[in-house]
């Protein structure tokens, strides 16, 4: 939740600069959280699929943030911090997926 909370905090400023990017980040963050939550109620292959979808959304967030930094819509320092946090989220998701049978 920490990374999603910090993304939400920067939403207003980003939305004023580049609404489409803010919308995409919001959708990817929502998908990450909802699929992670849904995975707890699933087992086996369904759980793994939800975790893989959450990981895909985390990767999409990383790409959106990198785009935002390159185009000057997101502060580089903040983008780097969020990228490191998303790296940890993706590692956590990888470990959880590995446990699925």
N, C-alpha and C positions, 0 to 999 in steps of 0.2 A: 504493500500500500504506500510505502514511503515515496517511491519514485512516481507513482500516479498522483499522489498529493502534490508533489513539487511541480509536476506537469500542469496540474490544475491551477496552481498559483501563478504560473506564467501565461495562462490562457488569455487573459484580458489584453495584455500588451501584444501578444502574438496575433490575436484576433484582429486588433487594429492595424497591424502591419500586413498580415497575410491570412485572411480568413480561411481560405481553402486548406492551408497547411494546418491551422488550428483545428479545423473540422476533422482532418485526417488523423491527427494526433489523438484527438478525443475518441474517435471510433476505435483506433488501435488500442488505446489504454483501456477502453471499456471491454473490448474483446479479450484482452489479457486477463483482466480481473474476473470477468464472467466465466471464461473457460477454465481458469484455475479453480474458481469456486465450484463449478459444475463437476470438475474431475473428482472432487471429494465424494460425490454421490455415485460414482461409477467404479467399475472394477475391470481388470484385464484390459482387453483391447479398446473398450470404450474410454476407459480412464486414460490410456496412452494417447488416444486420438485427441482428447480434450487438452492434454498437456502439450502435445505437438502443435495444436492450434494456438495455444497460449504462447508457445515459443516463437511461432511465426509472427504473432502480433508484437512480441517484444523486438524481434528483428525488424519489423516494419517501423516501430518507434525509433529504433536506432537510425534507420535510413532517413526517416523524416527529420530527426534532429540534425543529422549530418547535413542534409540539404539546407535546413534552416540556418545553420552556422555558415555554410558556404555562400549563401545568398544574403547574409547579413540580417536575417530575421530573428536569430537566436544568438545570444552572447556566447562567445567561444568557450569561456570558462565554465559557464553553466551547462553548455552542451557537453563538454568533456566530463563533468561531474555526473550528469545523467547517463552518459554512455557507460561510465564505469559501473554505475548502479544497475543498469540494464544488463551488463556483462555478468554481474553476480546473479541477477534474476534468471538469466538464461542458463547459467551453471546449475542453479537450484533445480530448474525445470528438467535439465538433462539428467541429473541424479534421480529425480522422481520418476522420469520415464524409464530409466534403466531398471527400476524396481518392479515395473509392470510385467506381468507374465501373460 
